[in-house]
Amino acid sequence: MKRRSLLKQALMGLTLLSSLSISAMTQAATHTAQADEIIVENPWVGAPPPFAQALGAFAILKNPTDHPITLIHAKASGFDMVHLHQTINENGMHRMVGVKQLTIPPHGQIALKHGSYHIMLMGVHHLPKVGDQIPITLIFADHSQKTIAFPVKKGML
């Protein structure tokens, strides 16, 4: 009798464990990657002057979701380093500092622009010219990635 009770409890435990596993897999399968949710508008890189060793990449990052989306890194071939930066003003002097991440709030946006947040492409291997496209891969907190073609444009749009 005791053995039958233990067997019944074991089966109930396995049934519960199976249900929890299926539920967790369903939730994981229905979760959308941050890279698929983010909207990138007006990407561009400023045309560099001769002998430039760093370029800025700019865009508008829009989050149409009900949860924050966090950009943690960017990468691009043809550069020694790619960092997320912010331009700050300290005592009337502008300087750039690295940032670990950019969090785009729910139903909000962040503008990557001159004098603010931007992607810094450093250690240029080959100077791009107006009309070229620089593929930059954005990497998000959930480790999803989205590659965007950033056209090289003249001036400070």
QUIVEN-V524768 format. One record per pair of residues at least 4 apart in sequence whose ideal C-beta (glycine too) atoms are under 7 Angstrom apart, sorted by the first residue. I is the first residue (numbers start at 1). J is the second residue. D is the distance in Angstrom with one decimal. If there is no record, write none. Layout:
BEGIN
i = {I I}
j = {J J}
d = {D D}
END
This chain:
BEGIN
i = {1 2 3 4 5 6 7 8 9 10 11 12 13 14 15 16 17 18 19 20 21 22 23 24 25 26 27 32 32 33 33 34 34 34 34 34 34 35 35 35 35 35 36 37 37 37 38 38 38 38 39 39 40 40 40 41 41 41 42 42 43 43 43 44 44 44 44 44 45 45 45 45 45 45 46 46 46 46 47 47 47 47 47 48 48 48 48 48 52 52 53 53 53 54 54 54 55 55 56 56 57 57 57 57 57 57 58 58 58 59 60 60 61 61 61 61 61 62 63 63 63 63 63 63 63 64 65 65 66 67 68 68 68 68 69 69 70 70 70 70 71 71 71 71 71 72 72 72 72 73 74 74 74 74 74 74 74 75 75 75 76 76 76 76 76 76 78 78 79 79 79 79 79 80 80 81 81 82 82 83 83 83 84 84 84 84 85 85 85 85 85 85 86 86 86 86 87 87 87 87 88 88 89 90 96 102 102 104 104 104 110 111 112 112 112 113 114 119 128 128 128 129 130 130 130 131 132 133 133 133 134 134 135 135 136 136 137 137 138 138 138 139 140 153}
j = {5 6 7 8 9 10 11 12 13 14 15 16 17 18 19 20 21 22 23 24 25 26 27 28 29 30 31 36 37 142 144 38 69 140 141 142 144 138 140 144 145 146 144 64 65 69 61 63 69 146 62 64 59 61 148 59 60 62 59 60 59 148 150 58 150 151 153 157 55 56 57 134 150 152 55 56 153 156 129 130 152 153 154 52 55 124 127 128 124 127 122 123 124 120 121 122 121 124 118 120 112 118 119 121 136 150 112 113 118 112 109 111 71 104 109 110 112 109 69 104 105 106 107 108 109 107 69 106 106 106 103 104 105 106 104 140 101 103 140 141 84 101 102 138 140 101 139 140 141 139 82 84 119 136 137 138 139 82 137 139 82 121 134 135 136 137 125 126 121 122 123 124 125 122 123 122 123 119 121 98 120 122 98 99 102 119 96 97 98 99 118 120 97 99 116 117 94 96 115 116 95 97 94 95 120 110 117 108 109 110 117 116 117 118 119 118 156 136 132 134 152 152 152 153 154 152 152 149 150 151 150 152 147 149 148 150 145 147 145 146 148 145 144 157}
d = {6.7 6.5 6.3 6.3 6.5 6.3 6.4 6.4 6.3 6.5 6.3 6.4 6.2 6.2 6.5 6.4 6.3 6.4 6.3 6.3 6.3 6.2 6.5 6.3 6.1 6.3 6.4 5.3 5.5 6.0 3.5 6.2 4.7 3.8 6.6 5.0 5.3 6.9 5.5 3.7 5.4 3.8 6.9 7.0 5.1 6.1 6.0 6.4 5.4 6.4 4.1 6.3 5.2 6.1 5.1 6.5 4.4 6.4 5.9 5.6 4.0 5.2 4.4 5.7 5.9 5.6 4.7 6.1 5.4 6.9 4.9 5.4 4.8 5.0 6.5 5.9 6.8 6.3 6.7 4.9 5.4 6.5 4.9 3.6 5.4 7.0 5.4 6.9 6.2 6.4 6.7 6.4 5.7 6.1 6.6 4.6 4.4 6.4 4.7 6.3 6.9 6.5 3.9 6.0 5.8 5.3 4.7 5.4 5.7 5.0 5.8 5.2 6.9 5.3 6.1 5.0 6.7 4.4 4.7 4.0 6.6 6.2 6.7 5.7 6.7 6.7 6.7 6.0 5.2 5.7 5.1 6.6 5.7 6.1 4.8 6.5 5.2 4.7 6.2 3.9 6.9 6.3 4.5 5.8 5.9 4.8 5.8 6.4 5.4 4.2 5.0 6.5 4.9 5.6 6.5 5.5 6.6 5.3 4.9 6.9 5.3 5.9 6.0 6.6 4.6 6.9 4.7 6.0 4.6 6.2 5.5 6.2 6.7 6.0 2.5 4.5 5.7 6.5 5.7 5.2 4.8 7.0 6.7 4.9 6.0 6.3 4.7 6.7 5.9 6.6 5.5 4.5 5.7 5.1 6.7 5.2 5.6 5.3 5.1 6.1 6.3 5.9 5.5 6.6 6.9 5.7 6.0 5.9 6.4 5.2 6.0 6.5 5.2 4.9 6.3 6.8 5.5 6.4 4.0 6.0 4.6 6.5 5.6 6.5 5.2 6.5 4.6 4.3 6.9 5.5 4.7 6.5 5.3 5.6 5.8 5.3 5.3 4.5 6.7 5.0 6.7 5.2 5.1 6.1}
END
